[in-house]
């Protein structure tokens, strides 16, 4: 019994010692934590004003100085640009003023001053424009004046057509023995024109030929013609299905015609085209030369060349 009490007392004492140690340790830890928090709070309180003070100081010290330096640099650059522009302008003006005038453009003359003011200088120098022509200009003016006095060549007169043409006698087949070659007639041989009446009273036109040789590629073009006056010597011919116009001047002028309607010479109002037509495909050399001379006399100004008729090689000349 005594032993149990002693054991209980020992356990009670140990528990009390542990409890005392735990309470003391907790109190010491609490005191340590409180002192640490206080120390941190005090240090933070001490550092915060320093940080705020540093930012405020930096804001008041650096930013205005940077702006001042930037403004100063901009001012210096603008001053330098202005100085450079002024110097360049002055140099241009000085160069322009210093450039001498050409000798042929100006001359120095002395002008005497004879006014009533006796105190004025007797002579003054003035610069005037030289208006006297040089030798080359004088020669050119002389040549132009001589040319202006020369007689001018009169403009060529339009060809003169025959007084009248009997359309019924003019119809039929005509062979081209010579012509002023056009772009569409280059290389054509066996060229001929066939004229007949249409139902509407116009003249049907069929031009045909072969390219380069007798049996060469065939070329045929159809058209129509209408007289532009009562003489029937001036006509308008149209191709490709177009209706010919009866309005002068016409593009088919008959300027010469045989009494038997055996030959005809045709041109236009300018004389640049020309056609030597015959009722037979071949003519003699004398007849051809006579037709060419007559065409020139009638106002045909183009270059007439012979048109070959190899298809009628065996036929006798007219």
Secondary structure as UniProt FT lines:
FT   HELIX           2..98
FT   TURN            103..105
FT   STRAND          106..112
FT   TURN            118..119
FT   STRAND          123..129
FT   HELIX           135..149
FT   HELIX           167..170
FT   STRAND          172..180
FT   TURN            183..187
FT   STRAND          188..197
FT   TURN            199..200
FT   STRAND          203..211
FT   TURN            214..215
FT   STRAND          218..227
FT   TURN            230..231
FT   STRAND          234..239
FT   TURN            240..241
FT   STRAND          252..257
FT   TURN            259..260
FT   STRAND          263..267
FT   STRAND          275..278
FT   HELIX           285..297
FT   TURN            298..299
FT   STRAND          304..306
FT   HELIX           310..312
FT   TURN            313..314
//
